[in-house]
Structure formats: C-alpha cells, structure tokens
C-alpha cells in the first residue's frame, strides 16, 4: 500500500470580511505591523489598528523582492523595540509576508538570520508568532514555512525554511484585493497557477496535493479572464483568492519545481515581476512533464481536457492575457536562456520536477502555437 502524508498547521480563515477577526486573533498581544504605504492598503491598515489596538511599531518600508540590504535597514530601525514585540502581523503581498517572516525568525535582529541564509548557521530559537493577512491572491506565503530573500549584489536568491515560520493564523479576505490594478492581479494570479501546476508535476505530489492543485488551477483559469473584463467583479475576486489558497495548500507540501527555478535569474537580472517570470514558460515545462507519470497526466486532463492539447491550451490562455510568449519577449538572449534552463534542471526546485530535459521544447512540438505567434 502506498503511504502519503499531508501537513499544514496554519489556522486558516477565508471569506469576505474575515479581516474583522484580527482583534480576536491578536488577542491583546503587543504586535509589530509589517505592511507597505500604498494608498489602497490604508483603509485596511486602519481597520487592523481599530480592531487590534495600536501596534508597537509599523514597518512599512518593504520593497518588492525583499533584499538583505533592505532588511538590514529595517532591523536597524526596529532594534529599540525588539524586546517588546510578541507577535508580527503581516498585511501585504508576498514581499511583505516574507519580510515579516525574516523579522519573526530573528526577533527583529538582522545578523542571526543573515548567518542562517549565508552560512547555514542555526536560527536563534523559536520565531515570533506570525499572523498573515494577504492583500494579493497568489503568492501563498501565508500558508508556507518559506520566505524568499534576494541578494541582487551577488545575484542570489536565498530561502528561509523553518516550521516556526508557518503563520499561526492566516486571514484571507477577498475584499482586500478588490483595489488591485490589473498588472498585479495578473502577476499574482499567475503565480498561484504556477504553484498549482508545479505541485502536480512534482516528485513530492500525492492525492491530497493534486486535488488542491486541480481545484486551484480551475479557479485561476476561471477568474483571471473575468477580472480582465471587470476588475471589480466580486465573484471573480473571491474565486481567485480561493484558487490562490488552494494552490498554497498544495505547494506548502510539495514545494515548487522547474518553472520557479527558471524564474529566479529572470527576476534578478531582468527585473521581470515574479508571477510573469515563473508562468510564461509553463507550457514548455508542461510538455516536458507529460508522459512522466499517469497521475500527473490525469490531473492535467482534469484541468485542460485532452492532455496532448493541454500545453497549447495553456499557451492560448496566457496569450489572451497578454503574457509574453517566449524568453525573447522578455529581453533574454538565446544563449542566456539555454543556460538558465540547463541550470534550472539541476537546481533545488528543478530536482522536484518529474519531467525530462529533452522534452523541453513546446514550440517544436506544437505548430499551432507557432502560427499564433505569427
């Protein structure tokens, strides 16, 4: 008999208006609010403070793709209140939640977490408790124990990984995402789609993760076209947030795979937003995965219909949303692209991928896609 396991300890609350539970979840503890200063978030910041009380401090200088340099500045500013904080509340997208995990891991002190990332030194004991309130629908950081930290000065993507970094509670409120512009809605939604598909063609997949992943992909494929027409569509916003949540529950157990390994240098070197960097090549990755495992093929057929046509249908879907069709459209020369893909197959996430490198060639195998590009 095959044995499989599934674990996710996050106390998950989902639904319109669920942010109203933040006071009960904070429960009078002294908290640091990590967020960003964008005007659309101001009302939600105010609501958190109204319900949970004044924070010890607000850290709102988070930048996209949080870097070691930015986090060092943040920790330096927060050093005087480090011993007063009992819990960290993250109100924002993946960059905010990942930054909050860094702060929680080191109790607002920079050096121990830097030493963990750069020198594999152990983290300094148990992390501060984390409460995550995602303001985008896609990153999944509210449901995982990982945080992505960037070091552009040395062209590195670094990863925090600790069971302590699962959020104690996640409040996923689709209402918060209604003010997102199309570009961020698209990128975060495609990040969720990537999480879903990458947890399907993954060596760590099991029946539970596949079921979450199939549901997630269906939700994203339904919601994004509707939001492309009407960004305020409340039903589509809820569907996208639900899909992102299902995807988070899937890849929290499997991790990601090849497309994410491909994406990291594209974001670092070319500044391509993460959700686009990890999704534009999904049809090629899918082609390399098809035929590797019956369970994978069955899951892809559940989402796209006939599995042989699935890469072409996914490419048509991405193209309809305005996603670049190939690496050249992102300004990546052929030689660099070949190097990125080759390295990705041998990278830590690439090793999670069940497919074959010699099948990574969508356009050669699907002439209809070539005709679309013309």
TANOR-V456371 format. One record per residue. RES is the residue in one letter. SS is DSSP state (H for helix, E for strand, C for the rest). Layout:
# TANOR-V456371
RES_SS + RES_SS
This chain:
# TANOR-V456371
X_C + X_C + X_C + X_C + X_C + X_C + X_C + X_C + X_C + X_C + X_E + X_E + X_E + X_E + X_C + X_C + X_C + X_H + X_H + X_H + X_H + X_H + X_H + X_H + X_H + X_H + X_C + X_C + X_C + X_C + X_E + X_E + X_E + X_E + X_C + X_E + X_C + X_C + X_H + X_H + X_H + X_H + X_H + X_H + X_H + X_H + X_H + X_H + X_H + X_H + X_H + X_H + X_C + X_C + X_C + X_C + X_E + X_E + X_E + X_C + X_E + X_C + X_C + X_C + X_C + X_C + X_E + X_H + X_H + X_H + X_H + X_H + X_H + X_H + X_H + X_H + X_H + X_H + X_H + X_H + X_H + X_H + X_H + X_H + X_C + X_C + X_E + X_E + X_E + X_E + X_E + X_E + X_C + X_H + X_H + X_H + X_H + X_H + X_H + X_H + X_H + X_H + X_H + X_H + X_H + X_C + X_C + X_C + X_C + X_H + X_H + X_H + X_H + X_H + X_H + X_H + X_H + X_H + X_H + X_C + X_C + X_C + X_C + X_C + X_C + X_C + X_C + X_C + X_E + X_E + X_E + X_E + X_E + X_E + X_C + X_C + X_C + X_C + X_C + X_C + X_H + X_H + X_H + X_C + X_C + X_E + X_E + X_E + X_E + X_E + X_E + X_H + X_H + X_H + X_C + X_E + X_E + X_E + X_E + X_E + X_E + X_C + X_H + X_H + X_H + X_C + X_C + X_C + X_E + X_E + X_E + X_E + X_C + X_H + X_H + X_H + X_H + X_H + X_H + X_C + X_C + X_H + X_H + X_H + X_H + X_H + X_H + X_H + X_H + X_H + X_H + X_H + X_H + X_H + X_H + X_H + X_H + X_H + X_H + X_H + X_C + X_E + X_C + X_C + X_C + X_C + X_H + X_H + X_H + X_H + X_H + X_H + X_H + X_H + X_H + X_H + X_H + X_H + X_H + X_H + X_H + X_H + X_H + X_H + X_H + X_H + X_H + X_H + X_H + X_C + X_C + X_C + X_C + X_H + X_H + X_H + X_H + X_H + X_H + X_H + X_H + X_H + X_H + X_H + X_H + X_H + X_H + X_H + X_H + X_H + X_H + X_H + X_H + X_H + X_C + X_C + X_C + X_H + X_H + X_H + X_H + X_H + X_H + X_H + X_H + X_H + X_H + X_H + X_H + X_H + X_C + X_C + X_C + X_H + X_H + X_H + X_H + X_C + X_C + X_C + X_C + X_H + X_H + X_H + X_H + X_H + X_H + X_H + X_H + X_C + X_C + X_C + X_C + X_H + X_H + X_H + X_H + X_H + X_H + X_H + X_H + X_H + X_H + X_H + X_C + X_C + X_H + X_H + X_H + X_H + X_H + X_H + X_H + X_H + X_H + X_H + X_H + X_H + X_H + X_H + X_C + X_C + X_C + X_C + X_C + X_C + X_H + X_H + X_H + X_H + X_C + X_C + X_C + X_H + X_H + X_H + X_H + X_H + X_H + X_H + X_H + X_H + X_H + X_H + X_H + X_H + X_C + X_C + X_C + X_H + X_H + X_H + X_E + X_C + X_C + X_C + X_H + X_H + X_H + X_C + X_C + X_H + X_H + X_H + X_H + X_C + X_H + X_H + X_H + X_H + X_H + X_H + X_H + X_C
